[in-house]
Amino acid sequence: MNELPSAFASQPGNKQASLEDSIWWTEAVRGQKPDRADAKLFLRVSGCPFVRVFFLAQANFAPHFFDNGLGSTNGNMALFSLPEDTPVGSHVYTLNGTDPEGDPVSYHISFDPSSRSFFSVDPSFGNITLVEELDREVAEKVVILVTDANDEAPRFIQEPYIVQIPEDTPAGSSIFKVHAVDKDTGSGGSVTYFLQNMQSTKFAVDHHSGVLRLRAGTTLDYEKARAHFVTVVAKDGGGRLRGADVVFSATTMVTVNVEDVQDTAPVFVGIPYYGYVYEDTVPGSEVLTVVAMDGDRGKPNRILYSLMNGSDEAFEINETSGAISVTQSPAQLRREVYELHVQVTEVSSAGSPAAQAMVPVTIRIVDLNNHPPTFYGESGPQNRFELSMYEHPPQGEILRGLKITVNDSDQGANAKFNLRLVGPGGIFRVVPQTVLNEAQVTIIVENSAAIDFEKFKVLTFKLLAIEVNTPEKFSSTADVVIQLLDTNDNVPKFTSHYYIARIPENAPGGSNVVAVTAVDPDTGPWGEVKYSIYGSGADLFLIHPSTGIIYTQPWASLDAEATARFNFYVKAEDMEGRYSLAEVFVTLLDVNDHYPQFGKRIQEKTMVLGSPVKIEATDQDAEEPNNLVDYSITRSEPANVFDIDAHTGEIRLKNSIRSLDALHNITPNGDYTWSLEVQAKDRGSPSFSTTALLKIDITDTEMMSRSPIDAFLMQTKDNPMKAVGVLAGIMAIIVAITVLISTATFWRNKKSNKVLPVRRVLRKRPSPAPRAVRIEWLKFSKTKAAAKFVLKEDPPNENCNNNSLGTPPPPRAPAPPPPPGMAPSSGTAPWTVPTVSGSLTPSQPQWSPKPKALGSPVQSALVSELRQKFEKKSVASKAYF
């Protein structure tokens, strides 16, 4: 043990510090023995001399105390203070330290020889006990200490740090110690160590001692990493500086060089090993070389090679170079494949065998590859094969016209080669695709649609044979030329789906209309196209069967006014009946070939003063402007009386003529009838015109207001057909209403069955006239339709056509007797019953002497038909007499 320094102030490298009256410092010293280290703790208590506290550990590096800071009750007793009235025997502190190697530590305390022993320590647990009473007043001198501030950063000493360690260093071993000093005291002067990248390194550092060690569970490997670079951070405990808490740190790099040790077997390079002995190899020739090296690259050992088994004395190896040579002629070798085992042995520096390794070596006895594949035809070697075939052969068909053989005269692997076709892909495939020595070549159709004469007249391929497993990759080729023959495989196709043509309507017969074109890609007769037309609109047209020119029939007379548009179909057909269709649309261009036509050449019209009259002409041309008509007055007597609208044909009196008197003054004779010559002229080119003579009677509104009939006759005087049409319309409406009413009444009575014969009464007339016999029918009281008519016997000498206009009505039938028990009242109209025969008359007696005219013969016929149906229905019904 080193002795305690004689005075506190004489300690080199220490800096004074104070906390109340206590001061401390630590010093690690190396003891007398190389495997021990002492940690000295110097403690001063007021009134007490210096005390040295230390602990011992069995290690390569000195142990150290933990610095737990001011006020801690365990650690290194830094700035420890104790009241003087502390009772003797009190436990005042616990020393706490550790050894970087993890060895057990023991605690001790020593005092200055001139002072008393105030404390004792437990060597195992570090518990410090007060054993003598303290007295602060016994101090003989006063020490004034300046408190420290954390103004110094840690600083590594003895840099750079380079460590050499063997790769077989056990995990957890301490390998180096870094040391950093901080001139501050207290927590600011305590230094703690860290690694910058803890997760990515194989090392760890003790936070207090700075001892660097190999982490548990990790190993070093020279062959993987020959050096490691570790960054260590030294950090002080922090303190106050200029009113703020600061912490300083420093970093250093530790280079750990890994030393190689003999722990790896030899390693073969370039495995697996294959060698070949060819038919022309001479004995003693080198086949291949096996290469191995010591797995320990740092200090490699010498390598020796040897053959273990499998050679059958046909091969030998050079023990230093690893070259394997054949010792016999290839013709004498009994096997095709030799499996050798080569052993490599390390020889240490002392000359003794060390690690060994073994590797298999495969040597094949092969024929020399000196023959490429060759194609043969029926007459020997051949490199061009030709064939003619029709297009679109069936899928999978074999090209039997090709007789191809391929051969490789080598043996074994040298005679193995692949076959393939080079050219347009997907059309043919070759069988077989892999050949050993010799085979017949078969080419099969793969895509029939692609073998098209219209696309390719000639198909050219190259048949390629190339060796598979030889380094030379010998190959050869042969041309396969296929001449395609055409077939009728295409349909004639028109250049358009429809054709549109326009020709004038006055085109003569045989005029060309339009030319249609269809193309058939086939050659020869199959490509010839024949044209024809058909359809409802094709009657006036013909088509040339070869050229496709459509023209009109020689006798055709086209008329745009009759039919302006034609459409029909054209057919393009080849010699085998394959065809396609197109539609043709022909439009006739209108030609001005019609004169405007008036309804009558001489017309009479009545003009009401202030209203126009209209003259109209029509032009039968089909299109504008040929059918547009303009009107003009070419001659008028007297002149300057009328104006005509050129577009509508309306004729008006000039604006200056507003009364008949004014018109009378213009006319020398005072007549109200004028004659005009009106011209109608079309707008075609050339233009056609025609004229009409118009006689106009002029009247005024007073004459028109005499009666509606007069007005109507006056208005229709110039157009009698208008009057006939109006009268016909009125009569048609009357007939329709009558028919609807009669039909509805008849079907209603028929469905309800209300007209039923109940009783038939036969009476004799008092008069001697036998022809007046009547058969009366009884009816139910609900019958309404029959009560409106009375059937009477026709007079013998009168006109039987009761529907004739102007004939007097037939006499009424006598009233039937009243029912039993009921007397007819005076003034009651007699009620009638229908009889078997007679004319149909209304039951009401108040008839006009002249019947109203029926409007038309159609109306009379309908009424007669209804009468006959009613009489038949009445006769067919059952009756009681």
Secondary structure, DSSP 4 states (H G I P E B T S, - for coil): -PPPPS-GGG-TT-----BTTBEEEEEEEE-SSTTEEEEEEEEE-TTS--EEEEEEEESSS--EE----TT-SEES-TT----TTPPTT-EEEEE-EE-TT---EEEEEEE-TTS---EEE-TTT-EEEE-S---GGG-------PPP-S----EE-S--EEEEEETTPPTT-EEEE--EE-S--GGGG-EEEEES-STT-SEEE-TTT-EEEEPTT----TTT-SEEEEEEEEEE--EEETTEEE--EEEEEEEEEEEP-S----EEES-SEEEEE-TTPPTT-EEEE-EEE-S-SSSPPEEEEEEEES-TTSEEE-TTT-EEEE-S-GGG---SEEEEEEEEEEE-TTS-EEEEEEEEEEEEE--------EEEETTEE-SEEEEEEESSPPTT-B-TT--EEEE--S-GGGGEEEEEEESSTTSEEEE-SEEESEEEEEEEES-STT--TTT-SEEEEEEEEEESS-SS--EEEEEEEEEEE--S----EESSSEEEEEEETTPPTT-EEEE--EE----GGGG--EEEEESTT-TTEEE-TTT-EEEE-TT----TTT--EEEEEEEEE-TTS-EEEEEEEEEEEP------EES-SEEEEEEETTS-EE--EE---SSTTTT-EEEEEEEEESSSSEEE-TTT-EEEE-TT--SHHHHHHHSTT--SEEEEEEEEEE-SSS--EEEEEEEEEEE-HHHHTS-HHHHHHHHTTT-HHHHHHHHHHHHHHHHHHHHHHHHHHHHHHHHHT---EEEEEEE--SSS-GGG-EEEEEE-TT--SGGGEEE-PPPTTS-S-TTSTTPPPPPPPPPPPPPTT-PPPTTPPP----BSSS-EEES-S---SSPPP-SSHHHHHHHHHHHHHHHHHHHHS----
